[in-house]
Amino acid sequence: MLEAPWKALLVLILYIIIQNLESYLITPSVMHHQLKLLPGLTLSAQLLFTLMFGPLGLVLALPLAVCVQVILREVFIRDILDPWTQPRRPPALP
């Protein structure tokens, strides 16, 4: 038996608030500072991959978004849009 049913309701409400705070504020902020992944892109990737692949898409949304960002940055921006820079060469062997 429950000691006080209102305590269980209070814990549920607090859990929902903390979960939303973490999902909509903390995670996008950390992704922006650590990976230079824009907060809007983080939320959009979570929504898009969840709609496309379900719960597994939600779990894989951020790693896939980072992979897509790196591929776009390296292939499209550096190789296609910026042809005037010198290609990067590996360091010479001694």
C-alpha positions, 0 to 999 in steps of 0.5 A: 500500500502507498503511504501517500498517493500524492507523493507518487504523483509528485515523483511522476511529475518531477520525472517528466519535468526533469526528462523534458529539461534534459531532452530539450535543453541540456542535451542540445547544449552539450552537443553544441559545445562538444561536437559543434552540432547545432541544437536545432539540428540535434532536435531535428535529427532526433525527431526525424530518425524517430519517425523513420526508424522508431525507438532505435532511430532515437537511440542512433539519432545523434551518432548518425547526425554527427556522421552526416555532419562530418561527411558533409563537411569533409566531402561536400564543403572541403572537396567540392566547394573549396577547390582552391586549397591545397590537398592535404598530404600525409607527413613525409616518412623519415 
